[in-house]
Amino acid sequence: MLAAILLSWGIAFFEYLFQVPANRIGYGRFNLVQLKVIQECVTLCVFTCYAFIVFQQRLQWNHVVAYLLIVAAVFFAFRF
């Protein structure tokens, strides 16, 4: 249990280490909604890679649909 806690906090720490400076740097160029959408996309990409590599998860059709909807969210956040 302790190893799982330390591993999950270690992953979150490195994500947070990049997220805070990126939000400070990007705030002038992007608005808050766009920054949040970028953050969620990066988090999901990292989590997906981790799930595929460490837990050998297989990609299913509903995952593809979910990711396409995320791409649509990015499109609408940045296009209009």
N, C-alpha and C positions, 0 to 999 in steps of 0.2 A: 504494500500500500504506500509506504513512504517513497519507494522508487517511482511509482506512478505519479505521485504528487510532485516530486522534484522534477521529473521529466516534463510534465505538463507545464509547470511554472517556468521551466527553462525555455521551452518553446515560446510561451507567451512573452517572456522577458525579451527575447531577441526580436520578436515581432513589434513589441512596444518600443524597443530601442530605435527602430527605423521609422515607426509610425509618427511619433511626436515631432521629430525634426522635419519629416516630410510634410506634415500638416502646417507647420510654421512657415516653411519655405513656399508651399503651394498656395497659401491663403490669398495672396495678392493676385495670383493668376486664375485660380478656381474659386467658386463660391463654396459654402459649407456643404451643400447637398452633393455637389460633384466630388468633393473630398471624401465624403462618407461613402459614396458609391465606389470610388476607387479603393478605399480601405476594405470594404466588404468583398470586392472582387479579388483583391490580393489575398485576403484571409482565406477565402474559399479555394483559391488555387493552391495555396500552401497546404491547407487541410486535405484537399483531394490528392495531391501528390503524396502526402504523408500516409493517407489511408491506403492508397494503391501500393506503395512501396513496403510499408511496415506491416500492414494488416492484410495484404494481398486481396483487397476488395476488387471486384469486377465491375466494369462499367455496364449499367443497365439502361434500358430505354428511358425510364423515368428520370434518370440522372441527366441524360442528354437533353430532355425537355426542360428540366430545371435550369440547366446551364444556358440554354437558348433564351429562356426568360430573363436570366441575369444579363445576358448580352443585350436584350431589348431594353432593360432598365438603364444600362450604360448609354445606349443610343438616345433614349429619351432624356436622360439627365444632361447630356452634352450637346444634343442637337438643337434643342429649343430654348 
